[in-house]
Amino acid sequence: MESICYTEKGVAVTTALPLPELRPGHALVRVRAAGLCHTDIDVLHGRYGEGRFPLVPCHEYAGVVEAVAGDVSGVAVGARVVVDPNLPCGECRACRKGLTNLCRDLKAYGVTENGGFAEYSLVRTDHLYEIGDLDFNLAALAEPLACVLNGLGSAGLEAGPAVPENALVFGAGPIGLLLALSLKAKGVPLVMVADINEGRLALAKKLGLETAVPESAALSGLLRAFDFVADATGIARVVEGMIDFVADGGTVLVFGVCAPDQRISISPFELFRRQIHFAGSHSLNRNIPEALDILRRDKGAMAALVSHRLPLGEVLHFITKKSADPATMKVQFSAD
């Protein structure tokens, strides 16, 4: 089968691999759509996960069940499914508390086990969710959307009477816009996105979001104006400055992935005096069903985040190129 394979640290190629052998408790999934995440690039360069090579990357994928093991019930051949990639141990303290994304021995498809950038993937059936007639490319957004929903849950944001009046998201890349659209989906009336790239801000406007340029006079006039502020840039100085924009009693969410050695300076007194809630978020925590519910209600905004739908071999270029084009949003392998 055709695949993208990380043969060693820093080396990614397209190659033919044997079809995975069916194992108890597993299903063979024919991949129909698979999304590229920056984490996949970090895995290639040994910055995330255990650095296992060779490895088929990609943890955002959907497809059709081609075969199931003899001991499997509840998943039928022909089912259209999406994958929850996280493989927690189920026994450590974090798992016992329900925080499976913080498992001390967390594995994941596309990170420690072969993932979705191949024609077929072998997946545990308890990590498959049926998608009905949902488009495969849209369903492949369920995993990053589930990460967003875990972040919003970590920050205590749920739909209902207590929903914030407004929110500010720094970063208008695919995950930042997915975060902003999720805030809208949860009922936040006004959501603003800040970014330095005009093209990305133009897309945000088309999606019904307010926009601003960081360090502009317009945004500087909105200090302490937002009930909820989130970072989706992974830039430490942006994280450090978020507290300036959150209203008293508001919430700040660190969602972007900063480099591990980065540090920020924040006044503890200000957190205390202004009663600021500071939250972090990592990965997803069994949020795929809620993500699918939101995707089924989406009117095309989240689908618009996919800028490239490509044959598998053409995805490799976006993994190995030296710098990212700001015009590129979500890149997906599409078998259709």
Summary of the structure (lengths in Angstrom):
residues: 336
radius of gyration: 20.0
end to end distance: 16.5
largest distance: 64.1
contacts: 1158
relative contact order: 0.16
helix: 29%
strand: 28%
